[in-house]
Amino acid sequence: MPKRLDEVDEVLHALADPTRRQVVERLVSGPASTSELAEPFAMALPSFTQHLGVLERAGLVTSTKQGRVRTYRIARKALEVVDTWLAEQRRHWEQKLDQLDALLLTMNTEPT
């Protein structure tokens, strides 16, 4: 499988989980620490940090550590990879539907 499709798979896998989607949605508004991100979720911190690890491996977030505080930020490149893939799929299916439309119009105008 091409590297780009591996990236798409990894990002979609990471976004398949509702907790991780909520974290990404939160980070769109700005950076946040691990504890700030974990606050709304009823789960142990080690479980929550596993979600952050999945997001980081998928390239959806980056983190920096200053002292004891790890801060996460959204990383747009992974979202752009998926957006590009979706745009390609959209173009493909629009082309197929245009071809079908043209065929149906031709069939409709042919004498019977």
Secondary structure per residue as TSV (DSSP state, phi and psi in degrees):
chain	resnum	aa	ss	phi	psi
A	1	M	-	360.0	135.5
A	2	P	-	-59.5	149.1
A	3	K	H	-53.2	-41.2
A	4	R	H	-62.0	-39.3
A	5	L	H	-68.8	-33.6
A	6	D	H	-61.1	-41.3
A	7	E	H	-63.5	-43.6
A	8	V	H	-60.3	-46.4
A	9	D	H	-57.9	-44.5
A	10	E	H	-65.8	-41.5
A	11	V	H	-66.6	-45.8
A	12	L	H	-64.1	-37.7
A	13	H	H	-60.7	-45.8
A	14	A	H	-62.7	-39.1
A	15	L	H	-81.2	-6.8
A	16	A	T	-69.4	-20.7
A	17	D	S	-91.7	129.7
A	18	P	H	-61.5	-34.8
A	19	T	H	-63.1	-45.9
A	20	R	H	-67.3	-36.3
A	21	R	H	-63.2	-40.5
A	22	Q	H	-64.4	-37.7
A	23	V	H	-63.2	-45.7
A	24	V	H	-61.4	-44.3
A	25	E	H	-59.7	-40.6
A	26	R	H	-65.0	-42.0
A	27	L	H	-70.7	-17.8
A	28	V	H	-60.5	-31.0
A	29	S	T	-84.2	-5.6
A	30	G	-	143.5	167.3
A	31	P	-	-61.9	156.0
A	32	A	E	-153.7	151.8
A	33	S	E	-78.7	166.1
A	34	T	H	-56.1	-47.1
A	35	S	H	-66.3	-36.6
A	36	E	H	-64.3	-40.8
A	37	L	H	-69.2	-36.5
A	38	A	H	-76.2	-23.6
A	39	E	T	-48.3	-47.3
A	40	P	T	-74.9	-4.4
A	41	F	S	-106.0	136.7
A	42	A	-	-90.3	72.4
A	43	M	S	-150.7	158.5
A	44	A	-	-65.2	147.0
A	45	L	H	-56.5	-41.9
A	46	P	H	-60.1	-38.0
A	47	S	H	-65.6	-41.5
A	48	F	H	-66.2	-40.7
A	49	T	H	-66.2	-24.3
A	50	Q	H	-63.4	-39.5
A	51	H	H	-61.6	-42.8
A	52	L	H	-62.6	-37.4
A	53	G	H	-63.2	-41.0
A	54	V	H	-62.6	-44.8
A	55	L	H	-62.9	-39.5
A	56	E	H	-69.8	-42.5
A	57	R	H	-63.8	-32.3
A	58	A	T	-77.6	-8.8
A	59	G	T	82.7	12.3
A	60	L	S	-81.0	-26.6
A	61	V	E	-135.1	157.5
A	62	T	E	-124.3	159.4
A	63	S	E	-138.0	152.4
A	64	T	E	-131.4	150.9
A	65	K	E	-120.4	127.7
A	66	Q	E	-127.3	111.3
A	67	G	T	66.5	-122.8
A	68	R	T	-99.3	1.1
A	69	V	E	-104.5	124.5
A	70	R	E	-102.2	127.5
A	71	T	E	-113.1	134.6
A	72	Y	E	-108.4	146.4
A	73	R	E	-134.8	152.3
A	74	I	E	-71.3	142.8
A	75	A	-	-118.3	110.2
A	76	R	H	-74.4	-19.0
A	77	K	H	-58.8	-43.3
A	78	A	H	-64.1	-37.1
A	79	L	H	-67.5	-34.7
A	80	E	H	-66.4	-35.7
A	81	V	H	-61.8	-44.8
A	82	V	H	-69.3	-39.9
A	83	D	H	-60.5	-42.1
A	84	T	H	-62.6	-44.7
A	85	W	H	-62.5	-43.9
A	86	L	H	-63.8	-39.0
A	87	A	H	-63.5	-39.7
A	88	E	H	-63.1	-43.2
A	89	Q	H	-64.6	-41.3
A	90	R	H	-61.0	-47.2
A	91	R	H	-59.9	-43.5
A	92	H	H	-58.8	-49.4
A	93	W	H	-73.3	-31.4
A	94	E	H	-64.5	-39.6
A	95	Q	H	-63.7	-45.1
A	96	K	H	-62.9	-42.3
A	97	L	H	-67.7	-36.3
A	98	D	H	-62.8	-41.4
A	99	Q	H	-63.5	-42.3
A	100	L	H	-63.5	-42.7
A	101	D	H	-59.6	-45.0
A	102	A	H	-63.2	-41.6
A	103	L	H	-63.0	-45.5
A	104	L	H	-64.1	-38.2
A	105	L	H	-64.8	-39.8
A	106	T	H	-64.3	-43.1
A	107	M	H	-66.5	-32.9
A	108	N	H	-73.1	-28.5
A	109	T	H	-96.7	-8.6
A	110	E	S	-71.8	140.8
A	111	P	-	-67.1	144.7
A	112	T	-	-102.0	360.0
